[in-house]
């Protein structure tokens, strides 16, 4: 049976080459995240300061796969 992956939300703090990012999770942990294939194919840009959903394996909690980029909440924007 397949293992259940844990899904967390976090903030991108640092960008590395080849689609790797340092992500600070909401619980305070720092992990290394890489972009999933779907995000690569869709050419979705992820920059430091973006909020993302990240999927973490129960076997290695120091790495995770970024599966979704959350929309920005612009409270300062003037409409």
C-alpha atoms as one frame of an Amber mdcrd trajectory, in Angstrom:
protein
   0.000   0.000   0.000   1.175   3.507  -0.768   2.452   5.663   2.069   0.482
   8.800   2.877   2.420  11.994   2.177   2.102  14.954   4.538   1.012  18.246
   2.953   2.215  21.481   4.568   2.105  25.155   3.650   5.181  27.322   3.745
   7.052  30.380   2.517   9.856  30.320  -0.047  12.888  31.945   1.577  15.719
  31.152  -0.837  16.101  30.031  -4.453  18.717  27.545  -5.707  19.520  26.316
  -9.244  17.494  23.588 -10.990  14.158  24.361  -9.360  15.266  23.884  -5.758
  14.071  26.179  -2.979  14.515  26.632   0.765  11.029  26.572   2.314  10.081
  27.671   5.840   7.023  25.681   6.865   4.278  27.184   9.002   5.461  25.068
  11.953   8.924  26.707  11.712  10.894  23.872  10.067  13.289  24.652   7.190
  13.279  22.095   4.374  14.601  21.815   0.824  11.810  21.784  -1.763  11.899
  20.923  -5.449   9.337  21.736  -8.123   6.942  18.991  -9.230   6.749  18.067
 -12.902   3.284  19.587 -13.363   4.509  23.007 -12.200   7.552  22.739 -14.503
   5.372  21.840 -17.499   2.994  24.725 -16.821   5.908  27.228 -16.580   4.681
  28.505 -13.210   7.264  30.885 -11.755   8.072  30.549  -8.085  10.060  33.308
  -6.398  11.247  33.984  -2.853   8.343  35.367  -0.844   5.719  33.116  -2.481
   3.552  30.816  -0.373   3.378  27.194  -1.526   1.911  23.816  -0.642   4.600
  21.197  -0.228   4.325  17.420  -0.016   6.720  15.784   2.469   7.480  12.074
   2.681   7.270  10.468   6.126  10.674   8.832   5.475  12.703  12.005   4.776
  11.321  15.116   6.436  14.162  17.354   5.187  13.039  17.334   1.525   9.699
  17.888  -0.146   7.981  18.394  -3.488   6.301  21.729  -4.209   2.879  20.880
  -5.612   1.002  24.211  -5.596   1.745  27.934  -5.554  -0.809  29.750  -3.425
  -2.335  32.994  -4.752  -1.175  36.302  -3.309  -3.409  38.157  -0.876  -2.853
  41.788  -1.865  -4.382  43.749   0.986  -2.408  46.865   0.020  -3.672  46.996
  -3.568  -5.945  49.883  -4.545  -8.865  48.955  -6.797
